Amino acid sequence: MKELILNADDFGLTLGINEGIIRAHRDGILTSATLMANGPRFDDAVERARTNPSLGVGVHLALVGGRTVAHVGRVASLGDENGDLPKSLGTFVAKVTAGIIRREHIETELRAQIEKVRASGIEPTHVDTHKHAHAHPQVMESVARVAREFGITRIRKPFEALRDSWNCTRIEGVGGATQLVASAAAQVSVPKFEILSREYGLRSPDRFLGVAMTGQINSAILRRMIDTLTDGSTEIMLHPGICDDDLARTGSRLQMHRQTEMEALLDPGLRRLVMERGIRLISYRELN
């Protein structure tokens, strides 16, 4: 059987993203979202999630961008004096690798974010990380350890097979060279992820798609991605939303394309395709 999770990242970042995610779920084929505990529109996202209980909601753990949820004094090596997290993934990775950011501070922040989501009344279906920060082996272990502490047994495997990345970038002649290189470089961490998943009792979909095509998925590309599904479970990562002034102020590189992705998820032709192919749409809640 083919099972498909269509997950929207960045739930809670802006009102337009929140609205786009709910619309793509309620009227389209989106099945899952990951909530940012440090998102400026967290409360709005929580309220929308409560009124749409069929949407699976996990935690989009943020160690890059925005502010810490934990008091800055408890995570001093991670956030600056104002509680601001590193602005870029490159800066974060360099500091973790050099030992500047302490593991205990990362884990304190991860706990604070999961606790905030749970305190809102949402039981997380799974965890993933903003900018795939847990592809770094040290962060990966911290995320696995904290997830087990909270009884969370499902986690995104943030590695797209090089074959899948290559096939995706060839769809409709769309380029994705930067993402393709990043996907290839991340493969070195796959064995460590598999070892930690077994050690901490964590489960992930069999395949993960969307890295090479981040910021470029439209209806035609999503159709082709669905056409490539094999037996087992697959997650396709998406970033739907409505482009508005709120989003522009975030500085996110994904602006108008979020609306393109929302419209793709709303395409009735894709719902028909899923039904014709006998694909079961699930969230992380139903995984395994």
Rosetta blueprint (number, residue, H / E / L):
1 M L
2 K E
3 E E
4 L E
5 I E
6 L E
7 N E
8 A E
9 D E
10 D E
11 F E
12 G L
13 L L
14 T L
15 L H
16 G H
17 I H
18 N H
19 E H
20 G H
21 I H
22 I H
23 R H
24 A H
25 H H
26 R H
27 D L
28 G L
29 I L
30 L L
31 T L
32 S E
33 A E
34 T E
35 L E
36 M L
37 A L
38 N L
39 G L
40 P L
41 R L
42 F H
43 D H
44 D H
45 A H
46 V H
47 E H
48 R H
49 A H
50 R H
51 T L
52 N L
53 P L
54 S L
55 L L
56 G E
57 V E
58 G E
59 V E
60 H E
61 L E
62 A L
63 L L
64 V L
65 G L
66 G L
67 R E
68 T L
69 V L
70 A L
71 H L
72 V H
73 G H
74 R H
75 V L
76 A L
77 S L
78 L L
79 G L
80 D L
81 E L
82 N L
83 G L
84 D E
85 L L
86 P L
87 K L
88 S L
89 L H
90 G H
91 T H
92 F H
93 V H
94 A H
95 K H
96 V H
97 T H
98 A L
99 G L
100 I L
101 I L
102 R L
103 R H
104 E H
105 H H
106 I H
107 E H
108 T H
109 E H
110 L H
111 R H
112 A H
113 Q H
114 I H
115 E H
116 K H
117 V H
118 R H
119 A H
120 S L
121 G L
122 I L
123 E L
124 P L
125 T L
126 H L
127 V E
128 D E
129 T E
130 H H
131 K H
132 H H
133 A H
134 H H
135 A H
136 H L
137 P H
138 Q H
139 V H
140 M H
141 E H
142 S H
143 V H
144 A H
145 R H
146 V H
147 A H
148 R H
149 E H
150 F L
151 G L
152 I L
153 T L
154 R E
155 I E
156 R L
157 K L
158 P L
159 F L
160 E L
161 A L
162 L H
163 R H
164 D H
165 S H
166 W H
167 N H
168 C H
169 T H
170 R L
171 I H
172 E H
173 G H
174 V L
175 G L
176 G L
177 A H
178 T H
179 Q H
180 L H
181 V H
182 A H
183 S H
184 A H
185 A H
186 A H
187 Q H
188 V H
189 S H
190 V H
191 P H
192 K H
193 F H
194 E H
195 I H
196 L H
197 S H
198 R H
199 E H
200 Y H
201 G L
202 L L
203 R E
204 S L
205 P L
206 D L
207 R E
208 F E
209 L E
210 G L
211 V L
212 A L
213 M L
214 T L
215 G L
216 Q L
217 I L
218 N L
219 S H
220 A H
221 I H
222 L H
223 R H
224 R H
225 M H
226 I H
227 D H
228 T L
229 L L
230 T L
231 D L
232 G E
233 S E
234 T E
235 E E
236 I E
237 M E
238 L E
239 H L
240 P L
241 G L
242 I L
243 C L
244 D L
245 D H
246 D H
247 L H
248 A H
249 R H
250 T H
251 G L
252 S L
253 R L
254 L L
255 Q L
256 M H
257 H H
258 R H
259 Q H
260 T H
261 E H
262 M H
263 E H
264 A H
265 L H
266 L L
267 D L
268 P H
269 G H
270 L H
271 R H
272 R H
273 L H
274 V H
275 M H
276 E H
277 R L
278 G L
279 I E
280 R E
281 L E
282 I L
283 S L
284 Y H
285 R H
286 E H
287 L L
288 N L
